[in-house]
């Protein structure tokens, strides 16, 4: 397995083998393959295992604090690597890196998460603001508050982001309506809403590309 990991490409190891190797590095005793397969059966995918809450991981027999910490460290490293690809660079001209960053952080969440990416006049990231968790409507995200924060930051533009835990990134009527309200509020106060990106599992949708902004 080590040889395939070092010499193979992205598909050198199956998902359970990736987990098996990470768990062996933390536990270093016995066969970790059954535990790796049990985790995949419990959470459904490698991504969901890596993003699972430590308390949920602990419910799987054989998982301890060291092995849970090893998985969380790898997930954190993946997010940091993805973020470094968008830091200090124009986001609009580096779109795939932005999607990779957002997908690494949101594609495997089991709850909806709403974020606003505030950009400067060169479209560089000023702040990645976690608005909250829950459905994207005016109960969770207020157009005035979104724009007010942008004004406080001196932002010139923003990108709305949220995920669909169901897997399909297709926008709902509520997604479209709140986007249009925020875009109108931004126009009045000089902050451009570049896009609203919805992250699904393995795919994403841009409301701008669909002509909805």
Backbone torsions as a table, in degrees:
resi	resn	phi	psi	omega
1	UNK	NA	-41.6	179.3
2	UNK	-61.3	-41.5	-179.6
3	UNK	-63.4	-44.6	179.0
4	UNK	-63.8	-37.2	179.0
5	UNK	-63.5	-41.9	-175.9
6	UNK	-80.6	-26.3	-174.4
7	UNK	-111.7	-15.6	-176.7
8	UNK	-89.7	177.9	178.1
9	UNK	-91.0	-157.2	-175.6
10	UNK	-63.9	-25.5	-178.0
11	UNK	-103.6	21.6	-176.8
12	UNK	-63.0	-33.5	-179.1
13	UNK	-120.5	143.8	172.0
14	UNK	-70.9	162.6	-178.1
15	UNK	-56.2	-43.5	-178.2
16	UNK	-66.5	-29.6	179.3
17	UNK	-72.9	-35.5	174.9
18	UNK	-59.0	-48.8	178.5
19	UNK	-63.4	-42.5	179.9
20	UNK	-56.6	-44.4	-178.0
21	UNK	-67.6	-43.8	179.0
22	UNK	-62.7	-42.0	-179.4
23	UNK	-67.2	-37.8	178.7
24	UNK	-64.9	-35.6	178.5
25	UNK	-64.1	-29.4	-179.4
26	UNK	-89.4	-37.2	-173.1
27	UNK	-95.6	-43.7	178.0
28	UNK	54.3	38.1	173.3
29	UNK	-156.2	139.2	175.5
30	UNK	70.2	-172.0	-178.5
31	UNK	-94.1	117.8	-178.0
32	UNK	-93.2	-0.5	-179.6
33	UNK	-61.3	-45.7	178.8
34	UNK	-59.4	-38.0	178.7
35	UNK	-67.4	-41.3	178.4
36	UNK	-59.8	-44.7	-179.3
37	UNK	-69.3	-34.0	177.5
38	UNK	-65.5	-38.3	178.5
39	UNK	-65.2	-43.1	179.0
40	UNK	-65.4	-38.6	178.1
41	UNK	-66.4	-36.9	-178.1
42	UNK	-72.7	-41.9	-172.4
43	UNK	-105.1	-17.0	171.1
44	UNK	98.4	-25.1	179.9
45	UNK	-160.5	162.9	178.4
46	UNK	-61.1	-43.8	-179.7
47	UNK	-59.8	-42.5	-179.2
48	UNK	-70.6	-30.7	173.9
49	UNK	-64.2	-46.7	-175.8
50	UNK	-66.0	-29.5	-178.2
51	UNK	-97.0	-0.3	-176.9
52	UNK	-64.6	148.1	176.4
53	UNK	-65.4	140.1	179.7
54	UNK	-54.3	-35.0	179.0
55	UNK	-65.2	-37.2	178.2
56	UNK	-70.8	-38.6	177.4
57	UNK	-62.1	-38.8	-176.9
58	UNK	-64.6	-19.0	179.5
59	UNK	-76.2	-12.1	177.9
60	UNK	-86.9	119.3	-178.0
61	UNK	-54.2	130.3	179.8
62	UNK	102.7	-14.9	179.0
63	UNK	-85.3	128.1	176.3
64	UNK	-118.5	-177.0	-177.8
65	UNK	-64.6	-39.9	-178.3
66	UNK	-65.2	-42.7	-178.8
67	UNK	-70.6	-37.7	176.6
68	UNK	-63.9	-41.0	179.5
69	UNK	-64.8	-36.6	179.0
70	UNK	-63.1	-43.0	179.0
71	UNK	-66.5	-42.5	-179.4
72	UNK	-66.1	-34.8	179.3
73	UNK	-65.5	-39.9	178.6
74	UNK	-66.5	-42.3	178.6
75	UNK	-62.5	-40.6	178.7
76	UNK	-65.0	-42.1	178.9
77	UNK	-61.7	-40.2	179.2
78	UNK	-62.3	-42.7	179.3
79	UNK	-66.7	-40.3	179.6
80	UNK	-64.6	-40.4	178.9
81	UNK	-64.0	-42.9	179.9
82	UNK	-66.1	-39.7	179.9
83	UNK	-65.8	-37.6	-178.6
84	UNK	-62.1	-24.7	-179.9
85	UNK	-74.6	-17.2	-179.9
86	UNK	-111.0	-12.8	-178.9
87	UNK	-67.8	135.7	175.4
88	UNK	61.0	22.5	176.4
89	UNK	-129.2	150.8	176.9
90	UNK	-61.2	118.6	-175.9
91	UNK	-63.6	-42.6	-175.6
92	UNK	-63.1	-34.6	178.9
93	UNK	-86.3	2.0	-176.8
94	UNK	-131.7	47.1	-167.1
95	UNK	-62.2	-44.1	-177.4
96	UNK	-64.2	-37.3	176.7
97	UNK	-63.1	-37.6	177.6
98	UNK	-64.5	-45.4	179.7
99	UNK	-63.0	-40.1	178.1
100	UNK	-61.8	-42.2	179.6
101	UNK	-62.7	-47.9	-178.5
102	UNK	-67.5	-40.1	-179.5
103	UNK	-65.6	-40.3	178.9
104	UNK	-60.9	-31.7	-175.4
105	UNK	-93.0	-23.5	-168.2
106	UNK	-127.4	-20.5	-170.9
107	UNK	-62.5	-26.4	-174.5
108	UNK	-108.5	10.5	177.2
109	UNK	-68.9	148.3	178.7
110	UNK	-97.6	-1.3	175.4
111	UNK	-127.1	155.9	175.1
112	UNK	-72.9	136.2	178.6
113	UNK	-126.9	133.7	-178.5
114	UNK	-110.1	130.3	178.7
115	UNK	-133.2	154.0	173.0
116	UNK	-126.8	124.1	176.2
117	UNK	-96.3	113.4	179.2
118	UNK	-92.7	133.9	-174.6
119	UNK	-121.4	152.1	176.3
120	UNK	-86.6	-171.8	-175.9
121	UNK	-73.9	-2.8	173.2
122	UNK	-109.6	13.2	178.7
123	UNK	63.1	29.8	172.9
124	UNK	-93.9	149.8	-176.4
125	UNK	-68.8	122.2	175.8
126	UNK	-93.8	-46.3	179.6
127	UNK	-154.8	138.6	172.1
128	UNK	-103.8	100.9	-172.5
129	UNK	-98.6	121.1	174.7
130	UNK	-82.7	104.8	-176.7
131	UNK	-72.0	-43.9	-179.5
132	UNK	162.3	178.7	179.0
133	UNK	-111.1	140.1	-178.9
134	UNK	132.3	173.5	-178.1
135	UNK	-58.6	145.6	-178.0
136	UNK	-86.1	95.7	174.9
137	UNK	-146.1	-177.4	-174.7
138	UNK	-70.9	-11.2	174.2
139	UNK	-75.2	-24.6	-176.9
140	UNK	-106.6	-29.6	-175.9
141	UNK	-139.3	116.6	-175.9
142	UNK	-99.2	122.9	-178.8
143	UNK	-51.6	-43.8	-178.7
144	UNK	-62.6	-39.9	-179.3
145	UNK	-68.9	-37.5	178.5
146	UNK	-61.9	-47.1	-178.7
147	UNK	-71.1	-38.2	179.2
148	UNK	-60.4	-41.8	178.9
149	UNK	-63.8	-39.5	177.5
150	UNK	-60.7	-41.7	178.0
151	UNK	-64.4	-41.5	178.6
152	UNK	-61.7	-33.9	-178.3
153	UNK	-85.2	-9.8	-174.7
154	UNK	72.4	26.5	-178.4
155	UNK	-74.1	148.2	176.9
156	UNK	-100.5	-20.2	-176.1
157	UNK	-156.4	170.1	177.3
158	UNK	-152.0	160.4	173.4
159	UNK	-128.3	124.3	174.9
160	UNK	-83.0	143.7	-179.9
161	UNK	-142.1	135.1	164.2
162	UNK	-151.5	169.1	-177.0
163	UNK	-116.0	159.1	173.1
164	UNK	-116.2	105.0	-179.6
165	UNK	-60.6	-21.0	178.6
166	UNK	-64.4	-20.5	179.5
167	UNK	108.4	-35.5	-179.8
168	UNK	-85.5	127.4	-178.3
169	UNK	-90.0	7.1	-177.7
170	UNK	-61.3	133.6	-176.1
171	UNK	-72.1	144.3	173.9
172	UNK	-89.1	171.6	176.5
173	UNK	-62.3	-36.2	177.9
174	UNK	-65.0	-40.0	177.5
175	UNK	-58.4	-45.8	-177.7
176	UNK	-67.4	-44.3	-176.5
177	UNK	-63.6	-46.4	-177.3
178	UNK	-68.6	-33.7	177.4
179	UNK	-62.6	-44.8	-178.3
180	UNK	-67.5	-34.6	176.7
181	UNK	-66.2	-43.1	179.8
182	UNK	-67.6	-39.7	178.7
183	UNK	-62.6	-39.6	178.8
184	UNK	-67.4	-42.8	177.1
185	UNK	-62.1	-38.5	178.3
186	UNK	-65.4	-40.7	179.2
187	UNK	-60.4	-38.9	-178.8
188	UNK	-66.5	-28.5	-174.0
189	UNK	-115.9	11.0	172.2
190	UNK	82.1	23.2	175.7
191	UNK	-117.3	121.9	-177.0
192	UNK	-84.1	132.3	171.2
193	UNK	-93.4	102.8	-177.1
194	UNK	-68.3	-39.6	-173.1
195	UNK	-168.7	167.0	167.1
196	UNK	-129.6	114.8	-177.0
197	UNK	-103.8	128.7	176.5
198	UNK	-110.1	124.8	-177.1
199	UNK	-99.1	125.9	172.7
200	UNK	-110.8	-163.8	177.9
201	UNK	-91.2	103.1	179.2
202	UNK	84.6	4.4	178.9
203	UNK	-155.2	168.3	178.3
204	UNK	-150.0	163.7	177.8
205	UNK	-130.6	136.5	173.7
206	UNK	-105.0	120.8	178.3
207	UNK	-66.3	-30.4	177.4
208	UNK	-65.4	-44.3	180.0
209	UNK	-62.9	-28.0	178.2
210	UNK	-84.9	-0.3	179.6
211	UNK	75.0	24.6	-176.6
212	UNK	-98.9	-0.2	175.1
213	UNK	-120.6	NA	NA
